[in-house]
Amino acid sequence: MNPRQRRGVLLMVVAAIGAVAVFASVFTYLRDQQERLGDFATVLRLTEDVDAYQPLGEGSVERVQVPRAYFDPEVFLADLSDVETPADQELVAASHLEAGVYLQHGMVQPQPTLTAGEREIAIMVDAETGVAGKVRRGSFVDIYGTFQPRDHGQACAVRVLTEVEVLDIGELRSKESEGGGMAGVVPVTFRLEPEAALRLAYAEDFSTKLRLALVSADGGGSPGDSEFCSKDFDDLVGVDTPDDGDMTNGRRMPHGG
């Protein structure tokens, strides 16, 4: 073997050693990544846009394999059957969902149903004073409204409705406040009898602000008076006010609450 042939063989040996080293490095990297990511899990990915409260079935989703480390099975859906649904109800989107989103439990819900005589009505509630992250779907709440004095009446805080069930809570939205800034509001849906729905609609339009008060799961007990007005506050703190016969006209809201 001449010197040129020996150099060729040497280069081939060096190239082979380099290839083995590269393969070992890639294999080690992939193994480390596999150990870091852990096992893979199946999750549902939406294949089309679905509007809020529109049906969502098997034809709207696809199953994909994802690293379990980043997709908690307690959060993400692996199958639509994981959502508890009564036999006579279908699944709908809880809010507007875009194609490509990985479905989470809160994104899908059974279709709301109304019994005979009930009405479904939604109002916009301040995100901080009305919901504050504690009121959820299925919660029972009291609804309070504050009303400014009119026609020489009194300013009053009124319990508009007592122990009503929250049917659904929508996504946080931005709304221009009276001061010109932006405030966060949340659409909250209730299932009410017609008279109660009418009372709530009046309160939403004419009250200064609506608030939701979460009722204990053990029951609301005795709710007490249905309103508290400026004269009541003056009596509470011991402030003398002139006796005006018209003052009592402002103590009751026209809905009879």
TORKOL-4160 file (C-alpha; in steps of 0.2 Angstrom, whole numbers, padded with zeros to 4 digits, m for minus):
257
<pt num="1" X="0000" Y="0000" Z="0000"/>
<pt num="2" X="0008" Y="0016" Z="m0005"/>
<pt num="3" X="0007" Y="0032" Z="0005"/>
<pt num="4" X="m0008" Y="0039" Z="m0005"/>
<pt num="5" X="m0018" Y="0024" Z="m0002"/>
<pt num="6" X="m0014" Y="0024" Z="0017"/>
<pt num="7" X="m0020" Y="0042" Z="0018"/>
<pt num="8" X="m0036" Y="0037" Z="0009"/>
<pt num="9" X="m0039" Y="0023" Z="0022"/>
<pt num="10" X="m0035" Y="0035" Z="0036"/>
<pt num="11" X="m0047" Y="0048" Z="0030"/>
<pt num="12" X="m0061" Y="0035" Z="0028"/>
<pt num="13" X="m0058" Y="0029" Z="0046"/>
<pt num="14" X="m0059" Y="0046" Z="0053"/>
<pt num="15" X="m0075" Y="0050" Z="0043"/>
<pt num="16" X="m0082" Y="0034" Z="0050"/>
<pt num="17" X="m0078" Y="0038" Z="0068"/>
<pt num="18" X="m0085" Y="0056" Z="0065"/>
<pt num="19" X="m0101" Y="0048" Z="0058"/>
<pt num="20" X="m0102" Y="0037" Z="0073"/>
<pt num="21" X="m0099" Y="0052" Z="0085"/>
<pt num="22" X="m0113" Y="0062" Z="0076"/>
<pt num="23" X="m0125" Y="0048" Z="0077"/>
<pt num="24" X="m0121" Y="0045" Z="0096"/>
<pt num="25" X="m0124" Y="0064" Z="0099"/>
<pt num="26" X="m0141" Y="0064" Z="0090"/>
<pt num="27" X="m0146" Y="0049" Z="0098"/>
<pt num="28" X="m0142" Y="0055" Z="0116"/>
<pt num="29" X="m0150" Y="0072" Z="0112"/>
<pt num="30" X="m0166" Y="0063" Z="0106"/>
<pt num="31" X="m0166" Y="0052" Z="0122"/>
<pt num="32" X="m0164" Y="0067" Z="0133"/>
<pt num="33" X="m0178" Y="0076" Z="0125"/>
<pt num="34" X="m0189" Y="0060" Z="0126"/>
<pt num="35" X="m0185" Y="0059" Z="0145"/>
<pt num="36" X="m0189" Y="0077" Z="0147"/>
<pt num="37" X="m0205" Y="0077" Z="0138"/>
<pt num="38" X="m0211" Y="0060" Z="0145"/>
<pt num="39" X="m0225" Y="0051" Z="0137"/>
<pt num="40" X="m0237" Y="0057" Z="0124"/>
<pt num="41" X="m0255" Y="0060" Z="0126"/>
<pt num="42" X="m0270" Y="0062" Z="0115"/>
<pt num="43" X="m0279" Y="0078" Z="0114"/>
<pt num="44" X="m0293" Y="0085" Z="0103"/>
<pt num="45" X="m0289" Y="0099" Z="0091"/>
<pt num="46" X="m0303" Y="0109" Z="0083"/>
<pt num="47" X="m0304" Y="0108" Z="0064"/>
<pt num="48" X="m0316" Y="0122" Z="0061"/>
<pt num="49" X="m0323" Y="0138" Z="0068"/>
<pt num="50" X="m0337" Y="0136" Z="0080"/>
<pt num="51" X="m0348" Y="0150" Z="0087"/>
<pt num="52" X="m0354" Y="0151" Z="0105"/>
<pt num="53" X="m0368" Y="0139" Z="0109"/>
<pt num="54" X="m0366" Y="0130" Z="0092"/>
<pt num="55" X="m0366" Y="0111" Z="0092"/>
<pt num="56" X="m0348" Y="0103" Z="0093"/>
<pt num="57" X="m0347" Y="0085" Z="0088"/>
<pt num="58" X="m0334" Y="0072" Z="0082"/>
<pt num="59" X="m0334" Y="0080" Z="0064"/>
<pt num="60" X="m0327" Y="0096" Z="0071"/>
<pt num="61" X="m0312" Y="0089" Z="0080"/>
<pt num="62" X="m0296" Y="0078" Z="0077"/>
<pt num="63" X="m0286" Y="0068" Z="0089"/>
<pt num="64" X="m0267" Y="0073" Z="0090"/>
<pt num="65" X="m0253" Y="0066" Z="0100"/>
<pt num="66" X="m0244" Y="0079" Z="0111"/>
<pt num="67" X="m0231" Y="0079" Z="0125"/>
<pt num="68" X="m0240" Y="0074" Z="0141"/>
<pt num="69" X="m0228" Y="0086" Z="0151"/>
<pt num="70" X="m0237" Y="0101" Z="0142"/>
<pt num="71" X="m0254" Y="0095" Z="0141"/>
<pt num="72" X="m0262" Y="0091" Z="0158"/>
<pt num="73" X="m0276" Y="0078" Z="0155"/>
<pt num="74" X="m0286" Y="0087" Z="0169"/>
<pt num="75" X="m0286" Y="0102" Z="0158"/>
<pt num="76" X="m0287" Y="0096" Z="0140"/>
<pt num="77" X="m0300" Y="0085" Z="0132"/>
<pt num="78" X="m0295" Y="0068" Z="0125"/>
<pt num="79" X="m0312" Y="0063" Z="0120"/>
<pt num="80" X="m0329" Y="0072" Z="0119"/>
<pt num="81" X="m0337" Y="0058" Z="0130"/>
<pt num="82" X="m0326" Y="0065" Z="0145"/>
<pt num="83" X="m0339" Y="0079" Z="0146"/>
<pt num="84" X="m0353" Y="0074" Z="0157"/>
<pt num="85" X="m0369" Y="0077" Z="0146"/>
<pt num="86" X="m0387" Y="0072" Z="0149"/>
<pt num="87" X="m0394" Y="0059" Z="0137"/>
<pt num="88" X="m0405" Y="0072" Z="0128"/>
<pt num="89" X="m0393" Y="0086" Z="0126"/>
<pt num="90" X="m0379" Y="0089" Z="0114"/>
<pt num="91" X="m0362" Y="0097" Z="0117"/>
<pt num="92" X="m0360" Y="0115" Z="0112"/>
<pt num="93" X="m0345" Y="0128" Z="0112"/>
<pt num="94" X="m0345" Y="0138" Z="0128"/>
<pt num="95" X="m0339" Y="0153" Z="0118"/>
<pt num="96" X="m0333" Y="0157" Z="0100"/>
<pt num="97" X="m0319" Y="0144" Z="0096"/>
<pt num="98" X="m0307" Y="0146" Z="0081"/>
<pt num="99" X="m0300" Y="0131" Z="0071"/>
<pt num="100" X="m0283" Y="0124" Z="0078"/>
<pt num="101" X="m0287" Y="0127" Z="0096"/>
<pt num="102" X="m0284" Y="0112" Z="0108"/>
<pt num="103" X="m0300" Y="0109" Z="0117"/>
<pt num="104" X="m0301" Y="0111" Z="0136"/>
<pt num="105" X="m0314" Y="0106" Z="0148"/>
<pt num="106" X="m0321" Y="0124" Z="0150"/>
<pt num="107" X="m0323" Y="0126" Z="0131"/>
<pt num="108" X="m0336" Y="0113" Z="0129"/>
<pt num="109" X="m0353" Y="0111" Z="0139"/>
<pt num="110" X="m0370" Y="0103" Z="0137"/>
<pt num="111" X="m0382" Y="0113" Z="0128"/>
<pt num="112" X="m0392" Y="0124" Z="0140"/>
<pt num="113" X="m0410" Y="0118" Z="0141"/>
<pt num="114" X="m0426" Y="0128" Z="0147"/>
<pt num="115" X="m0441" Y="0121" Z="0155"/>
<pt num="116" X="m0459" Y="0127" Z="0151"/>
<pt num="117" X="m0461" Y="0145" Z="0155"/>
<pt num="118" X="m0443" Y="0149" Z="0158"/>
<pt num="119" X="m0433" Y="0163" Z="0149"/>
<pt num="120" X="m0414" Y="0164" Z="0146"/>
<pt num="121" X="m0408" Y="0181" Z="0148"/>
<pt num="122" X="m0390" Y="0188" Z="0149"/>
<pt num="123" X="m0383" Y="0204" Z="0156"/>
<pt num="124" X="m0366" Y="0213" Z="0157"/>
<pt num="125" X="m0359" Y="0213" Z="0174"/>
<pt num="126" X="m0343" Y="0222" Z="0180"/>
<pt num="127" X="m0329" Y="0209" Z="0180"/>
<pt num="128" X="m0322" Y="0214" Z="0197"/>
<pt num="129" X="m0338" Y="0219" Z="0208"/>
<pt num="130" X="m0349" Y="0207" Z="0199"/>
<pt num="131" X="m0339" Y="0191" Z="0196"/>
<pt num="132" X="m0322" Y="0192" Z="0204"/>
<pt num="133" X="m0318" Y="0174" Z="0198"/>
<pt num="134" X="m0328" Y="0166" Z="0211"/>
<pt num="135" X="m0345" Y="0165" Z="0203"/>
<pt num="136" X="m0346" Y="0151" Z="0191"/>
<pt num="137" X="m0359" Y="0141" Z="0180"/>
<pt num="138" X="m0371" Y="0133" Z="0192"/>
<pt num="139" X="m0368" Y="0145" Z="0206"/>
<pt num="140" X="m0383" Y="0153" Z="0215"/>
<pt num="141" X="m0382" Y="0172" Z="0217"/>
<pt num="142" X="m0392" Y="0187" Z="0224"/>
<pt num="143" X="m0392" Y="0202" Z="0211"/>
<pt num="144" X="m0391" Y="0219" Z="0219"/>
<pt num="145" X="m0393" Y="0236" Z="0210"/>
<pt num="146" X="m0389" Y="0254" Z="0216"/>
<pt num="147" X="m0401" Y="0267" Z="0210"/>
<pt num="148" X="m0399" Y="0286" Z="0210"/>
<pt num="149" X="m0413" Y="0297" Z="0217"/>
<pt num="150" X="m0426" Y="0303" Z="0205"/>
<pt num="151" X="m0440" Y="0316" Z="0207"/>
<pt num="152" X="m0434" Y="0321" Z="0225"/>
<pt num="153" X="m0433" Y="0303" Z="0230"/>
<pt num="154" X="m0419" Y="0293" Z="0238"/>
<pt num="155" X="m0404" Y="0284" Z="0232"/>
<pt num="156" X="m0407" Y="0265" Z="0236"/>
<pt num="157" X="m0398" Y="0249" Z="0235"/>
<pt num="158" X="m0410" Y="0236" Z="0230"/>
<pt num="159" X="m0410" Y="0217" Z="0230"/>
<pt num="160" X="m0417" Y="0214" Z="0213"/>
<pt num="161" X="m0417" Y="0195" Z="0213"/>
<pt num="162" X="m0414" Y="0182" Z="0226"/>
<pt num="163" X="m0405" Y="0165" Z="0224"/>
<pt num="164" X="m0405" Y="0164" Z="0205"/>
<pt num="165" X="m0395" Y="0151" Z="0196"/>
<pt num="166" X="m0381" Y="0156" Z="0184"/>
<pt num="167" X="m0383" Y="0147" Z="0168"/>
<pt num="168" X="m0367" Y="0153" Z="0160"/>
<pt num="169" X="m0353" Y="0165" Z="0161"/>
<pt num="170" X="m0345" Y="0172" Z="0145"/>
<pt num="171" X="m0328" Y="0179" Z="0141"/>
<pt num="172" X="m0321" Y="0195" Z="0148"/>
<pt num="173" X="m0324" Y="0210" Z="0137"/>
<pt num="174" X="m0319" Y="0228" Z="0137"/>
<pt num="175" X="m0332" Y="0242" Z="0138"/>
<pt num="176" X="m0329" Y="0261" Z="0139"/>
<pt num="177" X="m0334" Y="0267" Z="0157"/>
<pt num="178" X="m0343" Y="0283" Z="0161"/>
<pt num="179" X="m0326" Y="0292" Z="0165"/>
<pt num="180" X="m0319" Y="0288" Z="0148"/>
<pt num="181" X="m0308" Y="0274" Z="0153"/>
<pt num="182" X="m0310" Y="0255" Z="0149"/>
<pt num="183" X="m0318" Y="0243" Z="0161"/>
<pt num="184" X="m0319" Y="0224" Z="0161"/>
<pt num="185" X="m0337" Y="0217" Z="0159"/>
<pt num="186" X="m0343" Y="0199" Z="0158"/>
<pt num="187" X="m0359" Y="0193" Z="0151"/>
<pt num="188" X="m0368" Y="0182" Z="0163"/>
<pt num="189" X="m0383" Y="0172" Z="0158"/>
<pt num="190" X="m0398" Y="0167" Z="0169"/>
<pt num="191" X="m0413" Y="0155" Z="0168"/>
<pt num="192" X="m0428" Y="0165" Z="0175"/>
<pt num="193" X="m0447" Y="0166" Z="0175"/>
<pt num="194" X="m0454" Y="0180" Z="0164"/>
<pt num="195" X="m0458" Y="0192" Z="0178"/>
<pt num="196" X="m0440" Y="0190" Z="0186"/>
<pt num="197" X="m0432" Y="0192" Z="0168"/>
<pt num="198" X="m0442" Y="0208" Z="0166"/>
<pt num="199" X="m0436" Y="0214" Z="0183"/>
<pt num="200" X="m0418" Y="0210" Z="0179"/>
<pt num="201" X="m0419" Y="0219" Z="0162"/>
<pt num="202" X="m0426" Y="0235" Z="0171"/>
<pt num="203" X="m0412" Y="0234" Z="0183"/>
<pt num="204" X="m0398" Y="0232" Z="0170"/>
<pt num="205" X="m0404" Y="0248" Z="0161"/>
<pt num="206" X="m0409" Y="0260" Z="0175"/>
<pt num="207" X="m0397" Y="0255" Z="0189"/>
<pt num="208" X="m0380" Y="0264" Z="0192"/>
<pt num="209" X="m0372" Y="0247" Z="0194"/>
<pt num="210" X="m0377" Y="0229" Z="0196"/>
<pt num="211" X="m0368" Y="0217" Z="0208"/>
<pt num="212" X="m0368" Y="0198" Z="0211"/>
<pt num="213" X="m0368" Y="0191" Z="0228"/>
<pt num="214" X="m0363" Y="0173" Z="0229"/>
<pt num="215" X="m0375" Y="0162" Z="0240"/>
<pt num="216" X="m0368" Y="0149" Z="0251"/>
<pt num="217" X="m0370" Y="0131" Z="0245"/>
<pt num="218" X="m0378" Y="0127" Z="0262"/>
<pt num="219" X="m0392" Y="0140" Z="0258"/>
<pt num="220" X="m0395" Y="0158" Z="0258"/>
<pt num="221" X="m0404" Y="0159" Z="0275"/>
<pt num="222" X="m0415" Y="0174" Z="0278"/>
<pt num="223" X="m0410" Y="0188" Z="0265"/>
<pt num="224" X="m0417" Y="0202" Z="0276"/>
<pt num="225" X="m0424" Y="0218" Z="0269"/>
<pt num="226" X="m0425" Y="0220" Z="0250"/>
<pt num="227" X="m0418" Y="0238" Z="0249"/>
<pt num="228" X="m0407" Y="0250" Z="0259"/>
<pt num="229" X="m0410" Y="0269" Z="0255"/>
<pt num="230" X="m0402" Y="0285" Z="0259"/>
<pt num="231" X="m0414" Y="0289" Z="0274"/>
<pt num="232" X="m0410" Y="0272" Z="0281"/>
<pt num="233" X="m0391" Y="0276" Z="0281"/>
<pt num="234" X="m0395" Y="0293" Z="0289"/>
<pt num="235" X="m0405" Y="0284" Z="0303"/>
<pt num="236" X="m0390" Y="0272" Z="0305"/>
<pt num="237" X="m0377" Y="0285" Z="0307"/>
<pt num="238" X="m0388" Y="0296" Z="0317"/>
<pt num="239" X="m0390" Y="0311" Z="0304"/>
<pt num="240" X="m0406" Y="0321" Z="0306"/>
<pt num="241" X="m0415" Y="0324" Z="0289"/>
<pt num="242" X="m0431" Y="0334" Z="0285"/>
<pt num="243" X="m0447" Y="0325" Z="0285"/>
<pt num="244" X="m0452" Y="0326" Z="0267"/>
<pt num="245" X="m0468" Y="0316" Z="0262"/>
<pt num="246" X="m0462" Y="0314" Z="0245"/>
<pt num="247" X="m0446" Y="0305" Z="0251"/>
<pt num="248" X="m0455" Y="0288" Z="0253"/>
<pt num="249" X="m0459" Y="0288" Z="0234"/>
<pt num="250" X="m0441" Y="0284" Z="0230"/>
<pt num="251" X="m0439" Y="0270" Z="0242"/>
<pt num="252" X="m0447" Y="0257" Z="0230"/>
<pt num="253" X="m0442" Y="0252" Z="0213"/>
<pt num="254" X="m0456" Y="0251" Z="0201"/>
<pt num="255" X="m0454" Y="0232" Z="0199"/>
<pt num="256" X="m0460" Y="0229" Z="0217"/>
<pt num="257" X="m0444" Y="0222" Z="0223"/>
